Amino acid sequence: MQRRLLRLLLTTVPAAALVVTTLSPPAVAAPAAETGTPSPSSPSMLAALQRDLGLTPEQAETRLAAEARAAKIDQHLRAELGDAHAGSWMNDAGSRLVVAVTESADVGTVREAGALAKVVTHDGAELDAVKAKLDRRAAAAPEGVSSWYVDVMSNSVVVLAHGYAIGSAERFVARSGAAGDAVRVVESTERPRPLYDVRGGDAYYISSGSRCSIGFSVQGGFITAGHCGSRGATTTGSNRVAQGTFQGSSFPGNDYAWVQVNSNWTPRPVVNDYSGGTVSVKGANEAPVNASVCRSGSTTGWHCGRITARNSSVTYPQGRVDGLIRTTVCAEPGDSGGSLVTADRNNAHAQGVTSGGSGNCSSGGTTYFQPVPEILSTYGLRLLTEGGGDPDPPGDACENYESSYTGSLSSGARQYQPDGSWYYSAGSGTHAGCLDAPNGTDFDLYLQKWSGSAWNTVSESTSPGPDETVNYNGTSGYYRYQVHAYSGSGAYSLGVNTP
């Protein structure tokens, strides 16, 4: 009789929303991802070299062999030359090692070892000392100075600065005591930042102090449970680094939301399997009832079960939610928002984000999930999938400009407009540019003017979003726009007004 009463009480307890209202991290931390490095001759390594360095298969193999020989030669010469060794690098062809020395007498030693020799002014210790002076004044580095480093190929310390900060960078160098022919200030558009991945199942924290789990990556962010946060709430990642903002949320009635992440975070089409790896998301095809599925969440990790029903209605203390997937998968507080995928690791399809349930992962339970397609449709989002193609094309935000140009960029690439060339302005006035790029990307826009010997950036717009505008009041001369895909890929349009 007591056993029967207990079962009745358990089945009549309202399903609890699985969100942790504490700032404490999970009791058991997720295992770190493995970082094994493929062997130099592995197919994946060769394929990456061919793709990123523009090599044929034979050239990639030849380059790897040359670099292996160069490493041994360099090790020998460092021991042989001691302080006279002023740095080394591969030549432009990637076929020979070049070793810098400060004395002509050491050239023969370098050549006998099988390397090319270059006589330079500054030895390695001297360049390191110059950089150390800059390091000691790092806190005083002006805005627009992105980095500095020892460049052995030019035998100097290079300071990178945005065009508008060149003068400030030169003053910074002078005040550090590092000025001289050993330092070069170079114009750069780099904006370094830490990079983190958005993965399904990983923890994130909401400004309210609660913890939930990421569902699936979409263009520009991720989807999750609506009860995790309201529109406008901010999030931090599992590492407590600022991450994003809830752009939409619905609960009760539904239980879905989406978070747009900032430029420090890169959404990836994978789910954390909590065994040191990830599962790639191939799509969002609906699995039938009784199909096996697995869930990823930041409290209990990876657990599997079966779909027992679709279009389920569940009554939570906060209200009813309709259209949910009912499963035998267990879950616990903090798993809310996490990923539900089909169980085939080689063909995993997104099914839903964790809503709520009853029971736990010790004794078992029932868990409900908000279907993924409804979330994507509601907010007009695109699920990121392995081999999922380019982001959506840009809109018409820049249509009211005198001239319009279009292009397409992969992440990290640059293009010049108009049409890879320049334009001439015969008089003074305002130059206006409007860049419209795909949502979820970070494209930047630069206006450059020809000085007679080089292109100099005179105006730039480098927000962490996809769209940029510049306005510059300039004199007559030759101008061009540079469009830079800082992160993300896709088609863009550029509207231009000239004086």
Sequence and secondary structure as in RCSB ss.txt:
>XXXX:A:sequence
MQRRLLRLLLTTVPAAALVVTTLSPPAVAAPAAETGTPSPSSPSMLAALQRDLGLTPEQAETRLAAEARAAKIDQ
HLRAELGDAHAGSWMNDAGSRLVVAVTESADVGTVREAGALAKVVTHDGAELDAVKAKLDRRAAAAPEGVSSWYV
DVMSNSVVVLAHGYAIGSAERFVARSGAAGDAVRVVESTERPRPLYDVRGGDAYYISSGSRCSIGFSVQGGFITA
GHCGSRGATTTGSNRVAQGTFQGSSFPGNDYAWVQVNSNWTPRPVVNDYSGGTVSVKGANEAPVNASVCRSGSTT
GWHCGRITARNSSVTYPQGRVDGLIRTTVCAEPGDSGGSLVTADRNNAHAQGVTSGGSGNCSSGGTTYFQPVPEI
LSTYGLRLLTEGGGDPDPPGDACENYESSYTGSLSSGARQYQPDGSWYYSAGSGTHAGCLDAPNGTDFDLYLQKW
SGSAWNTVSESTSPGPDETVNYNGTSGYYRYQVHAYSGSGAYSLGVNTP
>XXXX:A:secstr
 HHHHHHHHHHHS  EE  B SSS  SS           TT HHHHHHHHHHHT  HHHHHHHHHHHHHHHHHHH
HHHHHHGGGEEEEEE TTSSSEEEEES GGGHHHHHHTT EEEE SS HHHHHHHHHHHHHTGGG  TTEEEEEE
ETTTTEEEEEE GGGHHHHHHHHHHHT  STTEEEEE        EEEEET EEEETTS EEE  EEETTEEEE 
GGG  TT EEEETT  EEEEEEEEE SBS EEEEEE TTEEEEEEEE SSSSEEEEEE     TT EEEEEETTT
EEEEEEEEEEEEEEEETTEEEEEEEEES    TT TT EEEES GGGEEEEEEEEEEEEETTTEEEEEEEEHHHH
HHHHT  B  TT        STT SSSEEEEEEE TT EEEETTTS EEE S EEEEEEEE  TT EEEEEEEEE
 SSSEEEEEEE  SSS EEEEEEE SEEEEEEEEEEE  EEEEEEEE  
